[in-house]
Amino acid sequence: MADRPRKPRQSRSATVLRKEWLSPGMVRLYFGGEDLRALPELTFTDHYVKLLFAPAGADYRWPFDPEGIRSERPAEEWPVTRTYTIRSFDPATAELAIDFVVHGDAGLAGPWAANVEPGESIGFFGPGGAYAPDPGAPRHLLVGDEAALPAVAAALDALPEDAAVDVFIEVADAAHEIPLRETSATTLTWVHRGDQPYGEPLAGAVRTNWVPGDGAQVFVHGNADLVKDLRRFLFVDHRHDRRLVSISGYWRTGLNEDGWQGSKRDFNEQMEKEEQAALI
């Protein structure tokens, strides 16, 4: 059977309005533009877009036609996408905010966000998304590293004042903590990674300080090894109801987004096989 042709995706444009450094390693960009006025209603707290970048050495810059380039040029010249959570969107003003993790000159989107000036534009696909906290859930667990911090923050903003929420966030150190919405029903734990491997101290903090059950709705996202550890904690050790859990690896140590997306299916399949074997 021949492969079905890939459905063309609609690209949109957004213009940087201003920037705000939230910590030494995170910068928030505010975007505007007519294309943002056409966005659908955003009902999830993990809505994301795929930002479009020209690859290194390309002779083009935004605006460009992603589908036209894919059909006319070799694969190494195709646009590169990087996935980012929408931190907030105000439909009244069509202003959209995205938080970027910045590790100096490493990576593609982080350095771009650190150096971009107001007035510059970028293309994107989306938005996508799948999770929103259930305001009727008896309690919530929100867990993430820097990559998942915007989605955790958006979930906190969406929950009612009396929602019981346990939050565990991993960052490098105290200087990288940022303000989050807290109520009297929120228990917020900042986990400082220091020189430890990504996700390891965060998984340990959750395992030590949180007990599954009681219909808790769970959101765990970030480093793939963190996700693997906490999936076992939730699904194998405690048999937590999978229907109440949103859990996925946003990235994996040592891989860029292209490498992670290319290996994510195999990683997930192996992880699920190991979980099933442990349940026997």
N, C-alpha and C positions, 0 to 999 in steps of 0.2 A: 504494500500500500504506500502511495506517495505521501510525503509529509504535507500536512495542510499548511497553506501559506500563512505567514505571521501577520496578524491583524495590525495595520498601522496604528500607532498611538498618536494622540493629539498632543502637540507641544504647546506650552504657554510661555509667556515672558513676564518677568517681574523686575522692577527697578529698585535698587537699594536707596532707601530714604535716609537712614541714619544707622549708627552702630553704637553699641554699649558693651563695654567690657564688664562681665559679671564676676570674673575671677582671673588670676593669671593664665588660666588654661581654658577659658570659655568666653566667647564673644557672641553677643546677640545682634543679628541684623534684622532691621525692619524693612519690609518691602512694600511697594505699592505698584499701581499700574492698572490699566483697563482690563487686562486679562484676569486679574484677581476678582474683579466685580462679577465675573461669569462663573466663579467657583460654585459648586453645589453646596447645600447645607452640610456643615461638618459636624457630624453627630458623635464621632469617636474621639477619644483622648489620645489615641496613638496614630492619628492621621499623619501621613508622611508624603513627601514629594521626592522625585528622583531628579536631582539637579544635573544639567547637561554641560559637560566640559569638552572642549576640543582636546585631543590627546597631545602629549608633548611633541613639539616639532611640527604640528599641523599648520597649514597656511590659511586657516580660517578661524574666525572668532564669532561669538554670538552677535547678531542673529544669524542662524543657519537653519537649513531644512534637514533634520536628522534622517528622515526616511530617504530623501534624495541622496544624501551622502552614503548611506548604507547600500543603495542600489547602484551607485556609480563608482565607488572607491573601494580599495582593498580593505580588509577587516582592520588592519593596523591603523587606518586613518579614520575609523568610525568614532563618533562621539562616545565619551566615557560618562557613565552615570554614577552619582554618589547619592545615597539615600539618607534623608534627614527628616526628623519628626517636626511637624508644625507645632511650635510652642503655643501660639495663639493666633486667632484670626478674628478681626472685627469686621463683620459684613457691612456695617454702616459706613465705615471709612475705607473699606477694602484694604486694610493694613494687615499684613501677615508677618509674624516674627518666627525666626528660626535661630536656635542656639547651636553654635559650632564648637566642638572640642578642638583645641589648638595645641599641637606638640611641636612648637618651633617651625622649622621648614619641612617637617616630615608630612608626607601625604599630599593630597591634591586639594581637597575642599578647605581644610583647615588653614593653610597658608593663604589661599585665595580670600577667605573670609577675614583673616587678620589684616590684609593689605588693601582690600577693595575700598573704593571711595564712593560716597553718595553720588547718584546719577548714573552709575554703571548698572548694566542689566545682565540677566542670566536667564537661560531657558530651563524649563522643567517639564517632566511628566507627572501626572497625578491630579488630585490626591488619591491615595489609597488609605486603608485603615480597617480595623476589625474589632477593637476593644473599647469599651467604656465601662466604668465601674457601675455596678447595680446599686442605686441608693437604698434599696430594700435589703441588701445583704446584711447579716448580723455583724460581720466584721470583715476587714480587708487587710491584705498583705501586699505591699508595694516594694519591689526590690529591683535595684538597678545600679549600674556603674555610670560613668560620665555620659556614655552614649545613650543610655536609657533615661537619664535624669530629666530631659524635657518632657517625656511621656509621663513619668511619675509626677512631675510638677503639674502637668495639665490635669491628671486624674485627681490630684489633691484639690485643685481649683474647682473641679466639677462636683465633688462630694458635698452632701449637706453638712451643716454645722455639727450635728450630733453623731456623724458616722464614726465608728470605732476603726481606727486605721493604725497599723504598725508599718513603719517605713524604715527601710535599711538602704543606705546609699553609700557606695564606695567611691572615694576620691583619693588623690595622692596624699594630701595632708590638710590641715585645718585652713590653710590659705585658699583652698579650692572649694570650700563650702560656699553655698549661695543661699539667699533667703528663699524659703518655701512657706506656703500657707500652712499654718498649724492652728488647731483648735484645742479645746480642753480634752477632746477625745482622740487626739493624735499623739502617738509615741514615735518620735523621730530619732533614729540612730545613725550618726555619721561614722563610717568605718574608714580609717586612714590606712591606705595600702602600704605606704613607705616603700621599701625595697622588695616586698613580697610579690609573687606572681599575681597578675590580674585575676580578680574574682575569688582567689583563695581565702583572703580574710573575710570577704563578704559572705561567702557560703558558710564559713565557720560561725560567723555572728548569727546568721539566721538559724542554723542548726542548734546553736546553744541557747538562743533566747526566744524562739517562737515554736509553738506547738500547733500543728495542723488540726483540723476538725471543726465542728460546730458550724458547718456551712460557710466557712470563710471563702471569700472570693480572692483569688491570688493573681498577681501580675508580676512575672519575673522575666526580665530581659537584660541583654548585655552580652558579655563575653561568653563564648560557646562552652568553655570549660566550667564556668559558673553555672550555666544552664544545665549541663550534664549532671553536675553534683546535686543541684537542687531538684531536678526531676527525680532522681533516685530517692532523695529525702522525702519528697511529696508522694510519689506514686508507688515506690517499693517499700520504704520504711514505714510509711504511715497510711498508705492506701487512700490518699485524699482523692475526692471525686474529681476526675479529670475534666468534667464539664464545667467546673468552677475555676479552671486554671487557664490563663494565657501565659505561655512560656515559650521563648524562642531566642536563639542566638542572633544578635545583631552583627557580631563580628567574631573573629578568632585571632588570637595572638600569632603574629608572624605572617599574616595574610592581609592583602588589601581587599577591598570589596569584591573585585573581580575574582580573586582567588577563592575567597570564602563562598561566594555564590556558586562557583563552579564545583565546589566540594561539599556544599551544605547537605545535599540530598544523601550522599553516602555517609556523612557524619551522622545524620539523623537516623538513618536506617540501622546503622551499627549500634547506636545508642539505644534505640528501641528494642533491638534484639537482645541486648544485654539486660535491659529491664525485664523483658518477658522471661528470660532464663532465670533471673533472680526471683521471680514471682512463683516459679514452679515448686 
